[in-house]
């Protein structure tokens, strides 16, 4: 899976968009960057997507 974009949702917050390398299926996952126990780091997410 490759991160290809992100979306800002009013209800869900930051949503990461991925594309499967093998079948090109698109999937979305809600980022856990605001959760103290979450493993997602907002700055790293943006770097991976080439946005900062």
Secondary structure, DSSP 8 states (H G I E B T S, - for coil): -EEEEEEEETTTEEEEEEE-TTT--EEEEE--TTSTT----HHHHHHHTT--
